[in-house]
Amino acid sequence: MTPVEAPRYPFTSSLTRKGQVTIPAHIRRMLGLSARDKVAFVVSAGKVQIAPAHSMVARTAGILKSEIPSLSPRDEKIQAEETMAQEADLKRA
């Protein structure tokens, strides 16, 4: 997506009774936001910054490499249940 240049004037939006604010279309385009996208609010020095919020899983996927093959979701669940059962047995002993 091509970045959109920020205009030199401020945008305003009204707060609804539900606490919702519409992000102006120009700003949504600048940030590459679409319907149902998540946004992050960062509060610092009495000001709020808004940025696209990306899933931690999506941002970190693949950064930890391993020689060990991944487990399937089913096998991972079984492994986790077995480990929890073993830890519970150790606490009882």
MONOR-V413188 format. One record per backbone hydrogen bond with DSSP energy under -0.5 kcal/mol. NH is the residue of the N-H (numbers start at 1). CO is the residue of the C=O. Records with the same first field share a line. If there is no record, write none. Layout:
NH = CO  CO
This chain:
16 = 20
19 = 16
23 = 21
24 = 22
27 = 24
28 = 24
29 = 25
30 = 26
31 = 27
32 = 28  29
33 = 28
37 = 34
40 = 51
42 = 49
43 = 41
44 = 42  47
47 = 44
49 = 42
51 = 40
53 = 38
54 = 52
59 = 55
60 = 56
61 = 57
63 = 60
65 = 63
76 = 72
77 = 73
78 = 74
79 = 75
80 = 76
81 = 77
82 = 78
83 = 79
84 = 80
85 = 81
86 = 82
87 = 83
88 = 84
89 = 85
90 = 86
91 = 87
92 = 88
93 = 89
